[in-house]
Amino acid sequence: MEPIKITKSRTSKSKPADDKLEFGRVFTDHMFIMDYSTEKGWHEPRIIPYQPLTLDPASIIFHYGQTVFEGLKAYLTPDGDVKLFRPEKNVQRLNRSNDRLCIPHIDETLALEAITTLVSIDKDWVPSAEGTSLYIRPFVISTEPYLGVAPSQNYQFIIILSPVGAYYKEGINPVKIAVENEFVRAVAGGTGEAKTAGNYAASLKAQEMVADKGYAQVLWLDGVEKKYIEEVGSMNVFFKIDGEVITPALNGSILEGVTRSSVIELLKDWDYPVSERKISMQEVFEAAKQGRLEEAFGSGTAAVISPIGELSWEGESIVVNHGETGAVAKQLYDTLTGIQTGKQPDPFNWTVIVE
């Protein structure tokens, strides 16, 4: 395995105060980059000062969107350690996305080393205030200058870092979600289960429309019958009905979230009944009207756990748990963030300390 070459920046950018952090607006001093060609494979892994990229205007990424990405975080513990949360899961998912987009696999050991080394170099950028973290964005772009519709023969694997505050301004307080009936994000057999740019581009129109009405996110239904719940724009989704926690089963168009997996494992460890199955919007609304819908919440790297306080569907709205954060969502949020930041024990060995 080729060693990572490190070139450190001679100057350091000004770091924003923790209470001024937004999500994904500011970036650290360094970045990781590695190249791919069909002749050499993945080669020349390096950490360099953060800088713009120079790409040919005909690069395939600009025209056909052959790209994948990941998102994970580094957290500062009370002891001053920096921890990652299940980074191997993100690297494994990156390669599953690579496979779907015809991108060559990346050595997972090297990818993890790249993440930990980059975070270690820029660890002074990890913010310390409650609810803050260092967001890690690994991504792959296709760089071959070619206008034919075919997989690229050249790629770059890049990692950048960004100190972030809360993803939603509401924080752990419940958000309002609008159910989307017109537009479709993904269908089984498409790229919905891959973390690729096109899925998110497809979501922008609906997101823009509901944002004007005060909703934080869109809840997507299946692309065939527009009946069954899939996921929120940036989160997987859970419903607690009659004491049972239900989340849509992975079906080829739903992203397999790392936080989603962690939530399911925690709930089972706590002896909550959990099921992964098809669940329709009709079932959720009927449960709400009958007083059986106890909680709803999303899960994802960016927000960790985000309670849903209101759902709007076909001109009707339901308020979940009186618009308040439910006990299960709060317990999950406290436990996950506690493990991530080292404030609670990690019995599952989910965290990795960055040296």
Sine and cosine of phi, psi and omega as CSV:
sin_phi,cos_phi,sin_psi,cos_psi,sin_omega,cos_omega
0.00,0.00,0.80,-0.60,-0.05,-1.00
-0.91,0.41,0.74,-0.68,0.01,-1.00
-0.93,0.36,0.45,-0.89,0.02,-1.00
-0.99,0.13,0.83,-0.55,0.05,-1.00
-1.00,0.08,0.72,-0.70,-0.07,-1.00
-0.89,-0.46,0.83,-0.56,0.13,-0.99
-0.86,-0.52,0.94,-0.35,-0.09,-1.00
-1.00,0.09,0.51,-0.86,0.04,-1.00
-0.94,0.35,0.60,-0.80,0.02,-1.00
-0.99,0.12,-0.28,0.96,0.02,-1.00
-0.78,-0.62,0.39,-0.92,0.03,-1.00
-0.88,-0.47,0.70,-0.72,0.03,-1.00
-0.94,0.35,0.30,-0.95,0.07,-1.00
-0.97,0.24,0.79,-0.61,-0.02,-1.00
-1.00,0.05,0.74,-0.68,0.03,-1.00
-0.95,0.30,0.46,-0.89,0.08,-1.00
-0.90,0.43,0.54,-0.84,-0.04,-1.00
-0.83,0.56,-0.59,0.81,-0.05,-1.00
-0.98,0.18,-0.02,1.00,0.03,-1.00
-0.96,-0.29,0.01,1.00,-0.09,-1.00
-0.94,0.33,0.71,-0.71,0.19,-0.98
-0.95,-0.30,-0.22,-0.98,0.03,-1.00
-0.97,-0.22,0.89,-0.46,0.17,-0.99
0.95,0.32,0.53,0.85,0.00,-1.00
-0.96,-0.29,-0.44,0.90,-0.10,-1.00
-0.85,-0.52,0.59,-0.81,-0.07,-1.00
-0.77,-0.64,0.46,-0.89,-0.15,-0.99
-0.98,0.20,-0.12,-0.99,-0.13,-0.99
-0.98,0.22,-0.36,0.93,-0.13,-0.99
-0.76,-0.65,0.26,-0.96,0.06,-1.00
-0.56,-0.83,0.39,-0.92,0.09,-1.00
-0.97,-0.26,0.59,-0.81,0.06,-1.00
-0.53,-0.85,0.59,-0.80,0.05,-1.00
-0.56,-0.83,0.59,-0.81,-0.09,-1.00
-0.96,-0.26,0.38,-0.92,0.09,-1.00
-0.71,-0.70,0.68,-0.73,0.21,-0.98
-0.66,-0.75,0.40,-0.92,-0.01,-1.00
-0.90,0.43,-0.44,0.90,-0.01,-1.00
-0.98,0.22,-0.67,0.74,-0.13,-0.99
-0.97,-0.24,-0.24,0.97,-0.16,-0.99
0.94,0.33,-0.36,-0.93,0.06,-1.00
-0.96,0.29,0.76,-0.64,-0.08,-1.00
-0.45,-0.89,0.24,-0.97,0.05,-1.00
0.82,0.58,0.85,0.53,0.10,-0.99
-0.94,0.33,0.73,-0.68,-0.09,-1.00
-0.45,-0.89,0.49,-0.87,0.14,-0.99
-0.93,-0.38,0.80,-0.60,-0.09,-1.00
-0.72,-0.70,0.23,-0.97,0.11,-0.99
-0.85,0.53,0.61,-0.79,0.03,-1.00
-0.85,0.53,0.75,-0.66,-0.10,-1.00
-0.33,-0.95,0.30,-0.95,0.06,-1.00
-0.92,0.40,0.37,-0.93,0.08,-1.00
-1.00,-0.10,0.49,-0.87,0.13,-0.99
-0.91,-0.41,0.90,-0.44,-0.05,-1.00
-0.78,-0.63,0.54,-0.84,0.10,-1.00
-0.91,0.42,0.67,-0.74,0.01,-1.00
-0.85,0.53,-0.37,0.93,0.00,-1.00
-1.00,-0.02,0.09,1.00,-0.01,-1.00
-0.81,0.59,0.68,-0.74,-0.11,-0.99
-0.85,0.52,-0.54,0.84,0.00,-1.00
-0.81,0.58,-0.61,0.79,-0.06,-1.00
-0.95,0.30,-0.41,0.91,-0.17,-0.99
-0.95,-0.31,-0.56,0.83,-0.09,-1.00
-0.81,-0.58,0.04,1.00,0.18,-0.98
0.91,0.42,0.51,0.86,0.02,-1.00
-0.98,0.19,1.00,-0.05,-0.08,-1.00
-0.38,-0.93,0.46,-0.89,0.11,-0.99
-0.67,-0.74,0.31,-0.95,0.03,-1.00
-0.48,-0.88,0.19,-0.98,0.07,-1.00
-0.70,-0.72,0.17,-0.99,0.07,-1.00
-0.52,-0.85,0.81,-0.58,0.09,-1.00
-0.54,-0.84,0.05,-1.00,-0.11,-0.99
-0.70,-0.71,0.43,-0.90,0.19,-0.98
-0.92,-0.40,0.63,-0.77,-0.09,-1.00
-0.81,-0.58,0.56,-0.83,0.07,-1.00
-1.00,-0.08,0.79,-0.62,0.00,-1.00
-1.00,-0.01,0.27,-0.96,0.05,-1.00
-0.86,0.50,-0.42,0.91,0.02,-1.00
-0.99,0.11,-0.03,1.00,0.00,-1.00
1.00,-0.02,0.03,1.00,0.08,-1.00
-0.97,0.23,0.39,-0.92,0.13,-0.99
-0.93,-0.36,0.79,-0.61,-0.07,-1.00
-0.86,-0.50,0.56,-0.83,0.17,-0.99
-0.96,-0.28,0.46,-0.89,-0.03,-1.00
-0.92,-0.39,0.95,-0.32,0.06,-1.00
0.76,0.64,0.74,0.67,-0.09,-1.00
-0.88,0.47,-0.48,0.88,0.00,-1.00
-0.89,0.46,-0.51,0.86,0.02,-1.00
-0.92,0.40,-0.63,0.78,0.03,-1.00
-0.92,0.40,-0.64,0.77,0.00,-1.00
-0.93,0.38,-0.64,0.77,0.06,-1.00
-0.89,0.46,-0.67,0.74,0.00,-1.00
-0.93,0.37,-0.57,0.82,0.06,-1.00
-0.83,0.55,-0.69,0.73,0.00,-1.00
-0.95,0.32,-0.50,0.86,0.10,-1.00
-0.92,0.40,-0.64,0.77,0.07,-1.00
-0.91,0.41,-0.67,0.74,0.05,-1.00
-0.81,0.58,-0.71,0.71,-0.02,-1.00
-0.86,0.51,-0.69,0.73,-0.03,-1.00
-0.92,0.38,-0.52,0.86,-0.05,-1.00
-0.99,-0.14,0.21,0.98,0.02,-1.00
0.87,0.49,0.60,0.80,0.05,-1.00
-0.97,-0.23,0.70,-0.72,-0.02,-1.00
-0.86,0.51,0.63,-0.78,0.03,-1.00
-0.87,0.49,0.50,-0.87,0.05,-1.00
-0.95,-0.31,0.68,-0.73,0.05,-1.00
-0.84,0.54,0.87,-0.50,-0.13,-0.99
-0.93,0.36,-0.54,0.84,0.04,-1.00
-0.91,0.42,-0.66,0.75,0.03,-1.00
-0.92,0.39,-0.65,0.76,0.01,-1.00
-0.88,0.48,-0.68,0.73,0.04,-1.00
-0.91,0.42,-0.64,0.77,0.04,-1.00
-0.90,0.44,-0.64,0.77,0.01,-1.00
-0.89,0.46,-0.68,0.73,0.01,-1.00
-0.89,0.45,-0.78,0.63,-0.07,-1.00
-0.92,0.39,-0.61,0.79,0.01,-1.00
-0.92,0.39,-0.70,0.72,0.01,-1.00
-0.89,0.45,-0.70,0.71,0.02,-1.00
-0.89,0.45,-0.63,0.77,0.01,-1.00
-0.88,0.48,-0.67,0.74,-0.01,-1.00
-0.91,0.41,-0.62,0.78,-0.05,-1.00
-0.96,-0.28,0.48,0.88,-0.09,-1.00
-0.91,0.40,-0.36,0.93,0.06,-1.00
-0.91,0.40,-0.25,0.97,0.01,-1.00
-1.00,0.09,-0.15,0.99,0.00,-1.00
-0.94,0.33,0.89,-0.46,-0.05,-1.00
-0.96,0.28,0.33,-0.94,-0.12,-0.99
-0.92,-0.38,-0.23,0.97,-0.07,-1.00
-0.94,0.35,0.43,-0.90,0.03,-1.00
-0.81,0.58,0.76,-0.65,0.07,-1.00
1.00,0.10,0.00,1.00,0.02,-1.00
-0.98,-0.20,0.26,-0.97,-0.01,-1.00
-0.22,-0.98,0.08,-1.00,0.11,-0.99
-0.96,-0.26,0.93,-0.37,-0.03,-1.00
-0.99,0.16,0.70,-0.72,-0.06,-1.00
-0.91,-0.42,0.84,-0.54,-0.04,-1.00
-0.87,-0.50,1.00,-0.06,0.19,-0.98
-0.99,0.14,0.61,-0.79,0.05,-1.00
-0.41,-0.91,0.36,-0.93,0.02,-1.00
-0.82,-0.57,0.72,-0.69,0.07,-1.00
-0.82,-0.57,0.52,-0.85,0.03,-1.00
-1.00,0.00,0.82,-0.57,-0.19,-0.98
-0.90,-0.44,-0.01,1.00,0.00,-1.00
-0.91,0.42,0.76,-0.65,0.07,-1.00
-0.98,0.18,0.99,-0.13,-0.11,-0.99
-0.34,-0.94,0.76,-0.65,-0.03,-1.00
-0.99,-0.15,0.06,1.00,0.12,-0.99
-0.97,0.23,0.49,-0.87,0.00,-1.00
-1.00,0.07,0.99,-0.10,-0.02,-1.00
-0.31,-0.95,0.39,-0.92,0.06,-1.00
-0.86,0.51,0.60,-0.80,0.01,-1.00
-0.92,0.40,0.42,-0.91,0.13,-0.99
-0.98,-0.21,-0.02,1.00,0.01,-1.00
-0.69,-0.73,0.63,-0.78,-0.02,-1.00
-0.59,-0.81,0.28,-0.96,0.24,-0.97
-0.76,-0.64,0.72,-0.69,0.12,-0.99
-0.98,-0.22,0.85,-0.53,-0.13,-0.99
-0.78,-0.63,0.56,-0.83,0.12,-0.99
-0.76,-0.65,0.77,-0.64,0.10,-1.00
-0.81,-0.58,0.33,-0.94,-0.07,-1.00
-0.80,-0.60,0.56,-0.83,-0.02,-1.00
-0.57,-0.82,0.86,-0.51,0.11,-0.99
-0.94,0.34,0.74,-0.67,-0.14,-0.99
-0.74,-0.68,0.45,-0.89,0.19,-0.98
-0.99,-0.12,-0.39,-0.92,-0.02,-1.00
-0.91,0.41,0.63,-0.78,0.02,-1.00
-0.92,0.39,-0.71,0.70,0.08,-1.00
-0.98,-0.20,0.67,-0.74,0.03,-1.00
-0.89,0.46,-0.37,0.93,0.01,-1.00
-0.96,0.27,-0.29,0.96,-0.04,-1.00
0.90,0.43,-0.75,-0.66,0.00,-1.00
-0.99,0.15,-0.08,1.00,0.06,-1.00
-0.96,0.30,0.52,-0.86,-0.09,-1.00
-0.88,0.48,0.58,-0.82,0.02,-1.00
-0.95,-0.32,0.33,-0.94,0.05,-1.00
-0.99,-0.13,0.75,-0.66,-0.07,-1.00
-0.84,-0.55,0.69,-0.72,0.06,-1.00
-0.96,-0.29,0.74,-0.67,0.03,-1.00
-0.99,0.13,0.76,-0.65,-0.07,-1.00
-1.00,-0.05,0.82,-0.57,-0.01,-1.00
-0.95,-0.32,-0.39,0.92,-0.11,-0.99
-1.00,-0.04,-0.80,0.60,-0.09,-1.00
-1.00,0.00,0.37,-0.93,-0.01,-1.00
-0.83,-0.55,0.72,-0.69,0.03,-1.00
-1.00,0.07,-0.71,0.70,-0.10,-1.00
-0.29,-0.96,0.34,-0.94,0.10,-0.99
-0.74,-0.68,0.38,-0.92,0.06,-1.00
-0.85,0.52,0.70,-0.71,-0.09,-1.00
1.00,-0.10,-0.29,0.96,0.08,-1.00
-1.00,0.02,-0.59,-0.81,-0.07,-1.00
-0.93,-0.35,0.30,0.95,-0.08,-1.00
-0.86,0.51,-0.54,0.84,-0.04,-1.00
-1.00,0.07,-0.09,1.00,0.10,-1.00
-0.99,-0.10,0.48,-0.88,0.04,-1.00
-1.00,-0.09,1.00,0.07,-0.09,-1.00
-0.77,-0.64,0.46,-0.89,-0.18,-0.98
-0.86,0.52,-0.61,0.79,-0.08,-1.00
-0.86,0.51,-0.55,0.84,0.03,-1.00
-0.88,0.48,-0.62,0.79,-0.06,-1.00
-0.98,0.18,-0.57,0.82,0.09,-1.00
-0.88,0.48,-0.61,0.79,-0.01,-1.00
-0.92,0.38,-0.32,0.95,-0.06,-1.00
-1.00,-0.04,-0.19,0.98,-0.19,-0.98
-0.92,0.40,-0.64,0.77,-0.07,-1.00
-0.88,0.47,-0.77,0.64,0.01,-1.00
-0.89,0.45,-0.65,0.76,0.01,-1.00
-0.88,0.48,-0.68,0.73,0.01,-1.00
-0.89,0.46,-0.64,0.76,-0.04,-1.00
-0.92,0.39,-0.66,0.75,-0.04,-1.00
-0.98,0.20,-0.47,0.88,0.02,-1.00
-0.88,0.48,-0.57,0.82,0.02,-1.00
-0.90,0.43,-0.33,0.94,-0.02,-1.00
-0.98,-0.21,0.13,0.99,0.09,-1.00
1.00,-0.02,0.26,0.97,0.01,-1.00
-0.99,-0.12,0.61,-0.79,-0.06,-1.00
-0.98,0.21,-0.55,0.84,-0.09,-1.00
-0.44,-0.90,0.18,-0.98,0.09,-1.00
-0.97,-0.26,0.67,-0.74,0.16,-0.99
-0.98,-0.18,0.87,-0.49,-0.07,-1.00
-1.00,0.01,0.63,-0.78,0.13,-0.99
-0.98,-0.20,0.21,-0.98,-0.01,-1.00
-0.88,0.48,0.50,-0.87,-0.12,-0.99
-0.99,0.14,-0.08,1.00,-0.04,-1.00
-0.98,-0.18,-0.87,0.50,-0.02,-1.00
-1.00,-0.08,-0.23,0.97,-0.09,-1.00
0.78,0.63,0.75,0.66,-0.12,-0.99
-0.78,-0.63,-0.67,0.74,-0.12,-0.99
-0.99,-0.12,0.63,-0.78,-0.04,-1.00
-0.95,0.30,0.66,-0.75,0.05,-1.00
-0.91,-0.42,-0.98,0.21,0.00,-1.00
-0.39,-0.92,0.27,-0.96,0.14,-0.99
-0.99,0.10,0.31,-0.95,-0.10,-0.99
-0.74,0.67,-0.69,0.72,-0.03,-1.00
-0.84,-0.54,0.31,0.95,-0.08,-1.00
-0.50,-0.86,0.47,-0.88,0.31,-0.95
-0.98,0.20,0.25,-0.97,-0.14,-0.99
-0.74,-0.68,0.55,-0.84,-0.03,-1.00
-0.74,-0.68,0.54,-0.84,0.07,-1.00
-0.75,-0.66,0.72,-0.69,0.08,-1.00
-0.97,-0.25,0.93,-0.37,-0.05,-1.00
-0.82,-0.58,0.84,-0.54,-0.01,-1.00
0.79,0.61,0.63,0.78,0.06,-1.00
1.00,0.10,-0.17,0.99,-0.01,-1.00
-0.98,-0.17,0.69,-0.72,0.05,-1.00
-0.99,-0.10,0.83,-0.55,-0.09,-1.00
-0.87,-0.50,0.71,-0.70,0.11,-0.99
-0.72,-0.69,0.58,-0.82,0.00,-1.00
-0.84,0.55,0.69,-0.72,0.03,-1.00
-0.93,0.36,0.56,-0.83,0.07,-1.00
-0.90,0.43,0.79,-0.62,-0.15,-0.99
-0.72,-0.70,0.20,0.98,-0.03,-1.00
0.99,-0.17,-0.25,0.97,0.04,-1.00
-0.84,-0.55,0.11,0.99,0.02,-1.00
-0.92,-0.40,0.73,-0.69,0.02,-1.00
-0.94,0.34,0.72,-0.70,0.03,-1.00
-0.99,0.12,1.00,-0.02,-0.11,-0.99
-0.95,0.30,0.63,-0.78,0.08,-1.00
-0.92,0.39,-0.67,0.74,0.04,-1.00
-0.92,0.39,-0.62,0.78,0.06,-1.00
-0.82,0.58,-0.76,0.65,0.01,-1.00
-0.87,0.49,-0.66,0.75,-0.01,-1.00
-0.92,0.40,-0.63,0.77,0.04,-1.00
-0.88,0.48,-0.72,0.69,-0.01,-1.00
-0.88,0.48,-0.68,0.73,0.01,-1.00
-0.90,0.44,-0.66,0.75,0.02,-1.00
-0.90,0.43,-0.73,0.68,-0.03,-1.00
-0.87,0.49,-0.65,0.76,0.04,-1.00
-0.92,0.40,-0.62,0.78,0.03,-1.00
-0.90,0.44,-0.51,0.86,0.02,-1.00
-1.00,0.03,0.09,1.00,0.03,-1.00
0.91,0.41,0.48,0.88,0.19,-0.98
-0.98,0.17,0.65,-0.76,0.15,-0.99
-0.94,0.35,0.81,-0.58,-0.04,-1.00
-0.79,-0.61,0.69,-0.73,0.08,-1.00
-0.69,-0.72,0.63,-0.78,0.13,-0.99
-0.95,-0.31,0.94,-0.34,-0.07,-1.00
-0.37,-0.93,0.14,-0.99,0.12,-0.99
-0.91,0.41,0.69,-0.72,0.09,-1.00
-0.62,-0.78,0.79,-0.61,-0.07,-1.00
-1.00,-0.03,0.34,-0.94,0.08,-1.00
-0.91,0.42,-0.56,0.83,0.03,-1.00
-0.88,0.48,-0.68,0.73,0.00,-1.00
-0.89,0.46,-0.67,0.75,-0.01,-1.00
-0.91,0.41,-0.69,0.72,-0.03,-1.00
-0.93,0.37,-0.62,0.79,0.05,-1.00
-0.91,0.42,-0.66,0.75,0.04,-1.00
-0.88,0.47,-0.63,0.78,0.02,-1.00
-0.91,0.42,-0.69,0.72,-0.03,-1.00
-0.92,0.40,-0.48,0.88,0.00,-1.00
-1.00,-0.02,0.05,1.00,0.02,-1.00
0.97,0.23,0.32,0.95,-0.05,-1.00
-0.98,-0.19,-0.21,0.98,0.05,-1.00
-0.99,0.12,0.95,-0.31,-0.12,-0.99
-1.00,-0.05,-0.59,0.81,0.00,-1.00
-0.45,-0.89,0.38,-0.92,0.19,-0.98
-0.57,-0.82,0.64,-0.76,0.00,-1.00
-0.37,-0.93,0.40,-0.92,0.08,-1.00
-0.96,-0.26,0.33,-0.94,0.05,-1.00
-0.69,-0.72,0.64,-0.77,0.03,-1.00
-0.07,-1.00,0.27,-0.96,-0.01,-1.00
-0.86,0.50,-0.68,0.73,-0.12,-0.99
-0.91,0.41,-0.76,0.65,-0.08,-1.00
-0.98,-0.21,-0.18,0.98,-0.10,-1.00
0.92,0.39,-0.99,0.10,0.10,-1.00
-0.79,-0.62,0.77,-0.64,0.01,-1.00
-0.79,-0.62,0.96,-0.28,0.01,-1.00
-0.89,0.46,0.58,-0.82,0.07,-1.00
-0.97,-0.22,0.87,-0.50,-0.04,-1.00
-0.99,-0.14,-0.33,0.94,-0.02,-1.00
-0.45,-0.89,0.65,-0.76,0.07,-1.00
-0.83,-0.56,0.75,-0.66,0.03,-1.00
-0.91,-0.42,0.77,-0.64,-0.05,-1.00
-0.50,-0.87,0.82,-0.58,0.06,-1.00
0.77,0.64,0.72,0.70,0.07,-1.00
0.98,0.18,0.02,1.00,0.01,-1.00
-0.90,-0.43,0.51,-0.86,0.05,-1.00
-0.80,-0.60,0.58,-0.81,0.13,-0.99
-0.83,-0.56,0.63,-0.78,0.09,-1.00
-0.99,-0.16,0.77,-0.63,-0.06,-1.00
-0.99,-0.16,0.80,-0.60,0.07,-1.00
0.80,0.60,0.68,0.73,0.03,-1.00
0.86,0.51,0.40,0.91,0.00,-1.00
0.96,0.28,0.28,0.96,-0.04,-1.00
-0.93,-0.37,0.37,-0.93,0.05,-1.00
-0.93,0.38,0.78,-0.63,-0.01,-1.00
-0.98,0.18,0.29,-0.96,-0.06,-1.00
-0.90,0.44,-0.63,0.77,-0.03,-1.00
-0.94,0.35,-0.72,0.70,0.03,-1.00
-0.86,0.51,-0.67,0.74,0.00,-1.00
-0.91,0.41,-0.69,0.73,0.01,-1.00
-0.89,0.45,-0.67,0.74,0.03,-1.00
-0.90,0.44,-0.71,0.70,-0.01,-1.00
-0.88,0.48,-0.74,0.67,-0.02,-1.00
-0.89,0.46,-0.65,0.76,-0.04,-1.00
-0.95,0.32,-0.74,0.68,-0.03,-1.00
-0.90,0.44,-0.75,0.66,0.01,-1.00
-0.93,0.38,-0.52,0.85,0.06,-1.00
-0.90,0.43,-0.69,0.73,0.05,-1.00
-0.92,0.40,-0.69,0.72,-0.06,-1.00
-0.89,0.46,-0.61,0.79,-0.06,-1.00
-0.99,-0.12,0.07,1.00,0.03,-1.00
0.97,0.23,0.23,0.97,0.01,-1.00
-1.00,0.04,-0.22,0.98,0.07,-1.00
-0.77,-0.64,0.40,-0.92,0.05,-1.00
-0.87,0.49,0.41,-0.91,0.01,-1.00
-0.89,-0.46,0.98,0.21,-0.08,-1.00
-0.94,0.35,-0.25,0.97,-0.04,-1.00
-0.99,-0.11,-0.04,1.00,-0.06,-1.00
0.83,0.55,0.71,0.71,-0.03,-1.00
-0.99,0.10,-0.38,0.92,-0.13,-0.99
-0.98,-0.19,0.45,-0.89,0.01,-1.00
-0.80,-0.60,0.80,-0.60,0.04,-1.00
-0.99,0.13,0.76,-0.65,0.06,-1.00
-1.00,0.05,0.85,-0.52,-0.03,-1.00
-0.98,0.22,0.00,0.00,0.00,0.00
